[in-house]
Structures are given as structure tokens and as C-alpha cells.
Amino acid sequence: MHYMLCKESHWTKTLQKELIADFSKSNQTVGELPLIKIPCDVDLKDKYIAFSTTCLPNAFEITADSISQQTKKISENFIDQIPNNIKINFHVFGLTDKYGVLETGRAEIIKEKIFSVLKKKKINCQSKQFDRSCGFLQILILADRSMAISFITANEMDNYRSVISPFVGGFNNVADDKHAPSRAFKKIVEAQAILGEAILPNETLVDLGACPGGWSYIARKNGAHVIAIDRSPLDANLMDDSKVKFIKTDAFKYKATENVDWVVSDIICAPERILELINYWVLGKNCRRFIFTIKFQGQRDYGVLKKFKKIAAECEFRVVLKQLNANKNEVTIMGAM
């Protein structure tokens, strides 16, 4: 089975509807958890599941047992198949309806034991810094102590880029920053990590609908030059920043006048307006990387996601479409050349 996590349990019905609409396959929830199982005959390679925070593709299921017996089964069914002397990403976590994603308790013990087995094979485990050039071993421990184990080879990682997450269990809580002009800054911080692309010093970033400047603030914190587009001014500190160029105009009418490394947008607007931005900036190849928030009014706009998924599948960018932990009734589409 494929195990798909969503942000919180109240999003499971939305995720179920999305999966049925895309794959016409039945799926099932797992108790009260924010978790859905779908059959492995659904091909998730190069697919886009907007309301799933992360996924364990082609997971092998292990029934509840002692830790030693479960470790043995994991070794026999997975670790023995992993080549020696390589580096992999390695996440172990529990999932409960009360506490959500947990890396402590049984998960911590299992991780230590599996780590010892991997070490004997001279497999270097990446548990903190996520490396997309390496394979990915995930172990999910459920409330009844049964498990789901998934391994993605290094060659498959790019195919699953939009359904997996660099965060354990797909969960992340960006640290607060009291200097940021708005809490929306958390979205662009999380999006960079999920995309695997950082805003770099001296790059040029266009922030569409920038006011009050939460995303521009992060770009400047990273050392980039910012072109901020809005009808209203930004936070005073950003307006006084010599590396922030503020242009008072309509974000949907602005056209690039120089090479743009990043274009980002957290504009409050109908999803169809974001399609307009994608048509110019992404399909028109007027940027090298992009991050756009797609905001919904209730559930009525979810059907438009099919248009975004079609563009993601056909454009020349490596695209990720995902609901961030920092998103509300919205998802984020991002990509890089």
C-alpha cells in the first residue's frame, strides 16, 4: 500500500476526494489518524497530490510484534536489499491521533536498532540534512505498533519529489521570527526546504503582492535583491532597504525587465489569477524558480487543481504541489529549472 499523510485529520476527507478524482481508486483512512492508504497499483511517480504532506510509497506492512522481531523483519525485507557503502535519508516516526508525528519512545528505539544494522553495512544515514541525491528509507509506527516501511532508491527520488517531504512525517513548524513583518514568512521558509532550493545571496527575487513584506523579508535575510510589487508600501524597514526596489503597481500587470532568479506570490486572489501568473512567469520562462500560494474559497475551488497539475506535468520545471504546514485553506505550487 501507499501511505499518504495529510496535515491534520480533518483534511482526510479532502485528500480522499482528491485521490478518487485523480485515480478513480478506493482508499481508506487509518482510524482517526491523518493518514490514508491506497493500493500500490496506483502509480505515484511524477504525480501531484496537493493535500498530502508526505507519502510512504509502496510500503511493506509489518504487524505488531516485539521490537527485536520487527527489527529482524525490516532487515530481512528491506535492509538486505540496500547496497553497501551508500548514503540514504532515514526517517523513523510514530503517528497517533493525540500527539501527531512523534520521533520519541518506540520510534527512537527502533531507529537506534535499525541504525546499528545499517552501520554494519557501511550505510551512511542522513536523518537531519535531507539529500535528494540519495535513497530514502521511512519507517512509520502506528498506534497499534504495526509498521509501514518504504524505501525509495536514489534513481527514483526525482520521480517522487512532489509526494515526499524532507521533514519527518511531513511535519514542520518553522521557528518564529519576531522581526518578520507578517507570519506568512513561514510559508516561504518551508517551501524552500520542500523544493530543495534556497534563495541565495545576490539573486534577484520578484515578490508579487509583497505588502507587508513577510516574503521579501526572508529574501533579504538570505541576501537576495528584491523587487517588491504592490499597490501598498511594505514594512518601513524594507522600504528603507537599498536592496529592495518597491514598485507601486498591479502585480498581475508587472512584466520582468531583468533576469529573475525567483518569482514568489502570496496574493489573496482566486486560483485562476495564479494560473495567469504561471502562464507568464513559468510557461513564459521569465524566471528560474517560483513559489505561488493557491488560495481557496471553501471547497468549491478544489477542482481547479487539475489545471495546475496538468501544467506541472507538462512544463519544463521540476514542480512540487503540496499543502504546507504553514498553509491554511490553500496549497503551494513551486518549481525550479
RAPEVEN-V204049 format. One record per helix or strand of 2 or more residues. SS is the DSSP state (H for helix, E for strand). FROM is the first residue (numbers start at 1). LEN is the number of residues. Records with the same first field share a line. If there is no record, write none. Layout:
# RAPEVEN-V204049
SS: FROM-LEN + FROM-LEN
This chain:
# RAPEVEN-V204049
E: 2-4 + 27-3 + 35-4 + 54-3 + 60-3 + 87-10 + 100-3 + 124-3 + 135-7 + 147-6 + 204-5 + 225-6 + 244-5 + 262-4 + 289-7 + 318-5 + 330-7
H: 9-15 + 67-11 + 79-3 + 106-15 + 154-7 + 168-3 + 185-11 + 214-8 + 236-4 + 271-12 + 302-13
